[in-house]
Amino acid sequence: MIRLFYILTIFFVQFTDKEGSSTIALSPTAMEMRAERGIEIDSLDYAVSPIYLDSIRAIGGKILHTSRWMNGATVNAKNSHKSKFLQCSFVDTVYETRQQQLPGFHKDPPRKKMEVRLSDSIHYGQAQKQLEMYNLLPLHEAGFHGQGIRIGIADGGFANVDSLEAFAPVRSQWLGYTDFTDDTTDIFHKDNTHGALCLSTIVAVHDDYMGAATQAEYYLFRTEEPKTESIKELDNWVAAIEMADSLGLHIVSTSLGYSMFDDDNTDFTYANMNGRTSRGAKAATIAARKGMLLVVAMGNDGNNSWHYLSTPADADSILSVGATNTYKLIAPFSSYGPASDGRVKPEVCAVGSQTALIHPHSNKVSYSDGTSFACPLIAGMAACLWSALPNATNMEIRERIIQSADRYTDPNEQYGYGIPDAWMAYQQQTTAIPSTPLPENTPQKILIEGQLWIRHNGVLYNMMGQKKG
């Protein structure tokens, strides 16, 4: 017997405006944060038009989630609906983001960018070396462990976080979770370990282990879908970042990255890694303008033919993170910068080779490789620094971290500005600006009217990665 399956498609439907929208999608906490930092409410803070969403539903589309920043909706619909969507006067563009198979159709596992390699053997001790490497312990000794800072973790799943003993001491700091995927397994399912491993580097407390920011509050976002690799996952991530903004989170740590997909026709090129092409990079930049600090893993493709960064690590005004070992040597797998428009990437590095973490199946210390684990270590450091400097802005925290890094005056495509120093960042110490000019094609720091700029390939960028215009 021949079995027939109807193939549905996931679309991103972008609207022309926000007619009929009167809802500001910000919590009281977020509104208070905006007021404290002088960030005005604008059109990006209003929800998408409920009138338009109702019209999309009437055509037959199922709304999966919306994006107020991109002014659109992720919609599950038949292929024949695309032309009907485009006939609507309020629809600007319709993008296909993923083929959606109904039950009964299975694909081969996709190509993932942030692979996990676990080892039960302990090579370097527990968490102390990786925290000492960027000099976080003096901040801890001064009493700053991330208290008052709210961190979001966007990932593919959080196995046993709701029950694991290592998270019990910090469970009262857990703010909640949201699943933006259409995967049927639970967010805490035993197979979804990656997010739990990343989270452990920040908040886990064990007999012989302590995370980087154990007094921070945290919220969990599930955006990565395990059986596919598609642009829809970036749209899931955008929805999560917008929700983080709505909740008033200070920091979001993302150990996910995208460059290649199941559908080769949707692959990004290196030229696309400019912070302005993918919706993920655009959302990351907006988030920075709204007062959040985004910390993003560079990717694990340093040994591959595609050895560049992935998106959203290409966004400006964020911290993209490369991986080293505890001897400060770059991990061979750590993806290369710069961004395709010449901005220094990664911004900083942390331990991502044999990173100590808590395994969610055993509740024991284990070790793993990946920029995935360097990223939350920097997020934890940023939380402690922000806890010590509660009146600082996200850009001030970012700039302090960058300026404290050990290669600040001589960045390159693997280390970026290098390994930051948490205590130096707290004291706002920085390495000296070079007094002699470097070759024109070498990134260098120069002062212009008291402001620090980066010159690379003849173009000037400020510390937020913006070109001098």
C-alpha positions in Angstrom: 0.0 0.0 0.0 1.3 3.5 -0.9 1.1 6.0 2.0 0.7 9.6 1.0 1.9 12.5 3.2 0.9 16.1 2.8 4.0 18.4 3.1 3.4 21.6 5.0 5.9 24.5 4.9 7.1 26.9 7.5 7.0 30.5 6.3 8.0 33.8 7.7 5.4 36.3 6.7 6.6 39.9 6.9 4.1 42.7 7.3 4.2 46.3 5.9 3.1 48.0 9.2 1.5 47.5 12.6 -2.0 48.7 11.9 -4.3 48.2 14.9 -1.5 47.4 17.3 -1.7 49.2 20.7 0.1 46.7 22.9 3.5 47.5 24.2 5.1 44.0 24.6 7.2 44.9 27.7 6.9 43.7 31.3 6.9 46.2 34.1 10.5 45.0 34.9 11.5 45.8 31.3 9.8 49.1 31.3 11.6 50.1 34.5 15.0 49.0 33.0 14.3 51.1 29.9 13.4 54.2 32.1 16.6 53.8 34.2 18.8 53.7 31.1 16.9 56.4 29.2 15.9 54.0 26.4 12.8 55.3 24.7 9.8 53.2 23.7 9.5 53.0 19.9 7.6 51.1 17.2 9.8 48.0 17.7 8.3 47.6 21.2 4.7 47.3 19.9 3.3 43.8 19.1 2.5 42.9 15.5 -0.9 43.7 14.2 -3.6 41.4 15.6 -5.7 42.3 12.6 -3.1 40.9 10.2 -2.6 37.8 12.3 -6.3 37.0 12.2 -6.3 37.4 8.4 -3.4 35.0 8.1 -5.3 32.5 10.3 -8.4 33.0 8.1 -6.5 32.0 5.0 -5.4 28.8 6.8 -2.1 29.6 8.3 -1.2 28.5 11.8 0.7 31.1 13.8 3.7 29.5 15.5 5.2 32.7 16.9 5.6 36.4 16.0 8.4 38.9 15.8 7.7 42.5 16.6 11.2 43.6 15.7 11.0 41.9 12.2 7.3 42.8 12.0 6.1 39.4 11.0 5.0 35.9 12.0 6.3 32.3 11.7 3.5 30.5 10.0 2.8 26.8 9.3 0.8 26.5 6.1 0.3 24.7 2.8 2.5 25.7 -0.1 -0.6 26.9 -1.9 -1.2 29.5 0.8 1.9 31.4 -0.1 0.3 33.1 -3.1 -2.7 33.9 -0.9 -0.6 35.5 1.7 1.2 37.6 -0.9 -2.2 38.9 -2.3 -2.8 40.6 1.1 -2.1 44.3 0.9 -0.5 44.2 4.4 2.0 41.5 3.5 5.4 42.8 2.4 7.3 39.5 1.8 7.0 35.8 2.4 10.1 33.7 3.1 10.1 29.9 3.1 12.1 28.8 6.2 11.6 25.1 6.4 9.7 22.1 4.9 7.5 20.7 7.6 7.0 16.9 7.5 4.0 15.4 9.1 4.4 12.2 11.3 5.6 9.2 9.2 8.3 11.0 7.3 11.8 11.1 8.7 15.0 12.8 7.6 18.6 12.0 8.2 20.2 13.9 11.1 21.2 17.4 9.9 24.6 19.0 10.0 25.0 20.7 13.4 27.4 23.5 14.1 27.9 23.1 17.9 28.8 19.5 18.5 29.4 18.2 22.0 32.3 15.8 22.8 32.2 14.6 26.3 34.8 12.8 28.3 34.3 11.2 31.7 38.0 11.5 32.6 39.1 14.7 34.5 42.2 16.3 33.0 42.5 19.7 34.7 40.6 19.5 38.0 37.3 21.2 38.5 36.0 24.7 37.6 38.8 26.7 39.2 41.2 26.9 36.4 38.7 28.1 33.8 37.5 30.8 36.2 41.1 31.8 37.2 42.1 32.1 33.6 40.0 35.3 33.2 40.6 36.3 36.8 37.1 36.0 38.1 37.9 34.8 41.6 38.7 38.4 43.0 35.2 39.5 41.9 33.7 36.5 43.8 35.9 37.3 46.8 34.5 40.8 46.7 31.0 39.4 46.9 29.9 39.6 43.3 28.4 36.4 42.0 25.8 37.8 39.6 23.2 38.8 42.1 20.5 41.1 40.7 21.3 40.0 37.1 18.9 38.0 34.9 20.4 35.7 32.3 18.6 34.0 29.5 20.0 30.7 27.9 18.9 30.0 24.4 19.6 26.5 23.4 18.2 23.1 22.2 17.1 21.6 25.5 17.8 21.3 29.2 18.0 17.7 30.3 17.1 17.2 33.9 17.6 20.9 34.9 14.3 20.7 36.7 15.5 17.8 38.9 19.3 17.6 38.8 20.9 17.9 42.2 23.6 20.4 41.0 20.9 22.9 40.1 19.0 22.4 43.4 20.8 25.3 45.3 19.9 27.8 42.5 16.4 26.5 41.6 14.8 29.4 43.5 16.6 31.7 41.0 15.0 30.0 38.0 12.5 32.4 36.4 10.8 30.0 34.0 11.2 28.6 30.5 9.6 28.8 27.0 9.8 26.3 24.1 9.7 28.0 20.7 10.2 24.7 18.7 7.6 22.3 17.3 9.6 19.3 18.6 7.4 16.9 20.6 10.0 15.9 23.3 10.0 17.8 26.6 12.4 20.6 27.1 13.9 18.6 30.0 14.0 15.3 28.1 17.2 13.2 28.7 18.4 13.5 25.1 18.4 17.4 25.2 21.7 17.8 27.1 23.4 20.7 25.4 21.6 23.6 27.2 22.0 21.9 30.5 25.7 21.6 30.0 26.0 25.3 29.1 23.8 26.4 32.0 26.0 24.4 34.4 29.0 26.5 33.7 27.1 29.5 35.0 25.0 28.4 37.9 25.7 24.8 38.9 26.8 24.1 42.5 28.4 20.8 43.3 30.7 19.3 46.0 33.7 20.0 43.7 32.3 22.5 41.2 30.9 26.1 41.2 29.6 28.0 38.2 30.7 31.4 37.2 27.7 33.4 38.4 25.8 31.2 40.9 23.6 34.0 42.3 22.2 35.2 38.9 18.6 34.5 38.0 18.1 32.6 34.8 15.4 31.9 32.2 15.5 29.0 29.7 14.6 29.3 26.0 14.4 26.3 23.7 14.9 27.4 20.1 17.1 24.7 18.4 15.2 21.8 16.8 17.0 18.4 16.9 16.0 16.8 13.7 16.4 19.6 11.2 18.7 22.5 10.5 16.7 25.4 9.0 16.2 29.1 9.0 13.1 28.5 11.1 15.4 27.9 14.0 16.9 31.4 13.6 13.3 32.8 13.7 12.7 30.7 16.8 15.8 32.4 18.3 14.6 35.9 17.3 11.3 35.2 19.1 13.3 34.2 22.2 15.5 37.3 22.1 12.4 39.5 21.8 10.8 37.7 24.8 14.1 38.2 26.8 13.7 41.9 26.1 10.1 41.8 27.2 11.0 40.0 30.4 13.7 42.6 31.2 16.7 40.2 31.1 20.1 41.7 31.2 22.1 39.0 29.4 21.4 36.2 26.9 23.9 33.5 26.3 23.6 31.6 23.0 25.7 28.6 22.1 24.1 28.1 18.7 25.2 29.2 15.3 24.0 28.9 11.7 25.7 28.9 8.3 24.6 25.7 6.5 21.2 24.1 6.4 19.4 21.0 5.2 18.3 23.0 2.1 21.6 24.0 0.5 19.8 26.8 -1.3 19.4 28.6 1.9 23.0 28.4 3.1 24.8 31.5 4.1 28.0 32.7 2.5 30.9 34.3 4.3 29.9 37.6 2.7 26.6 37.2 4.6 28.4 37.2 7.9 28.3 41.0 8.1 25.8 41.5 10.9 23.1 42.8 8.6 21.9 39.8 6.6 20.4 37.2 8.8 17.3 38.0 10.9 19.2 36.6 13.9 22.1 39.1 13.5 19.6 42.0 13.0 17.7 41.0 16.1 21.0 40.7 18.1 21.9 44.2 17.1 18.4 45.5 18.1 18.7 43.7 21.4 21.9 45.6 22.1 20.2 48.9 21.3 17.5 47.9 23.7 20.0 47.5 26.6 20.7 43.7 26.6 24.2 42.2 26.4 24.2 39.2 24.0 27.0 36.6 24.3 27.3 34.2 21.3 29.5 31.3 20.6 31.7 31.7 17.5 31.3 28.1 16.2 33.4 25.0 16.0 34.5 25.1 12.3 38.1 26.2 12.7 39.3 22.9 11.3 36.8 22.8 8.4 36.8 24.2 4.9 34.2 26.7 6.2 36.3 27.9 9.1 34.5 31.2 9.6 32.1 32.4 12.3 28.4 31.7 12.1 25.4 33.9 12.7 24.3 35.5 15.0 27.9 35.7 16.2 28.5 38.2 13.3 26.2 40.8 14.9 27.7 44.0 16.1 27.5 45.4 19.7 27.6 41.8 21.1 30.3 39.6 22.6 31.2 36.7 20.3 33.4 34.1 22.0 36.1 31.9 20.8 37.6 28.9 22.6 41.1 28.3 24.2 42.4 25.7 26.7 43.4 26.6 30.2 46.9 27.4 29.0 45.5 30.2 26.9 46.2 28.5 23.6 43.5 28.8 20.9 41.5 25.6 20.3 42.0 24.4 16.7 38.2 24.0 16.2 37.4 27.5 17.3 35.9 29.4 14.3 37.8 32.3 12.7 36.8 35.9 12.3 36.7 38.6 11.3 33.1 39.5 10.3 32.9 39.9 6.5 32.8 43.6 6.8 36.1 43.7 8.7 34.9 44.0 12.3 37.1 42.1 14.8 35.6 38.7 15.7 35.7 37.0 18.1 35.6 39.8 20.6 37.0 37.6 23.4 37.9 34.0 24.3 37.4 31.7 27.3 38.0 28.1 28.1 36.3 25.9 25.5 38.8 23.0 25.3 38.1 20.5 28.1 35.7 22.9 29.8 34.7 21.6 33.2 30.9 21.2 33.6 28.2 19.1 35.2 26.8 16.3 33.1 23.0 16.2 33.5 22.8 12.4 33.5 25.4 11.7 36.2 25.3 14.9 38.2 29.1 14.6 38.1 31.9 16.8 36.8 32.8 16.1 33.2 34.8 17.8 30.5 33.8 18.8 27.0 35.0 20.8 24.0 33.3 23.6 22.1 32.9 27.4 21.9 29.5 26.4 23.2 31.1 26.3 26.7 33.4 29.2 26.4 30.3 31.4 25.6 28.4 30.9 28.9 31.6 31.3 30.9 31.9 34.9 29.4 28.2 35.4 30.1 28.8 34.4 33.7 31.7 36.8 34.0 29.6 39.6 32.5 26.9 38.9 35.1 29.4 39.2 38.0 30.8 42.4 36.5 27.4 43.9 36.0 26.5 42.8 39.6 29.4 44.8 40.8 28.5 47.8 38.5 24.7 47.8 38.6 24.4 51.3 37.1 26.5 50.4 34.1 24.9 50.0 30.6 25.3 46.9 28.5 27.7 48.7 26.2 29.8 49.8 29.2 30.0 46.3 30.5 30.9 45.1 27.0 33.6 47.7 26.5 35.2 47.0 29.9 35.4 43.3 29.1 37.0 44.0 25.7 39.4 46.6 26.9 40.7 44.2 29.7 41.6 41.5 27.2 45.2 40.4 26.8 45.4 41.1 23.1 43.5 44.3 23.1 46.2 46.2 21.2 46.9 43.4 18.8 43.7 41.4 17.9 43.6 38.7 15.3 41.1 36.5 13.5 41.3 33.6 16.1 41.7 35.3 19.5 40.0 38.5 18.7 41.0 40.8 21.5 42.0 37.8 23.6 41.2 36.6 27.1 39.6 39.2 29.3 40.4 39.9 32.9 37.4 40.3 35.2 39.2 42.2 37.9 40.8 44.6 35.4 37.4 45.2 33.8 36.0 46.0 37.2 38.8 48.5 37.9 38.5 49.8 34.3 42.1 49.1 33.6 43.2 48.6 30.0 46.4 47.8 28.1 48.3 50.6 26.6 47.4 51.9 23.1 50.4 51.3 20.7 52.4 54.5 20.0 53.7 53.3 16.6 51.5 52.6 13.6 50.9 49.0 12.4 50.5 47.9 8.8 47.3 49.2 7.2 45.8 45.7 7.0 46.4 45.0 10.7 43.5 45.8 13.1 44.8 48.5 15.4 43.5 50.9 18.1 43.8 54.6 17.7 42.4 57.6 19.6 40.5 60.3 17.8 39.5 63.3 19.9 39.6 61.2 23.0 37.5 58.3 21.5 38.9 54.8 20.9 38.5 53.5 17.3 39.6 50.3 15.5 41.2 50.7 12.1 41.1 47.7 9.8 41.8 47.7 6.1 41.6 51.4 6.1 38.1 51.6 7.7 37.4 53.0 11.2 35.1 51.2 13.6 34.0 52.3 17.1 33.9 49.8 20.0 30.4 48.8 19.1 31.6 47.7 15.6 30.0 50.7 13.8 31.8 52.3 10.9 32.9 55.9 11.3 30.6 57.9 9.1 
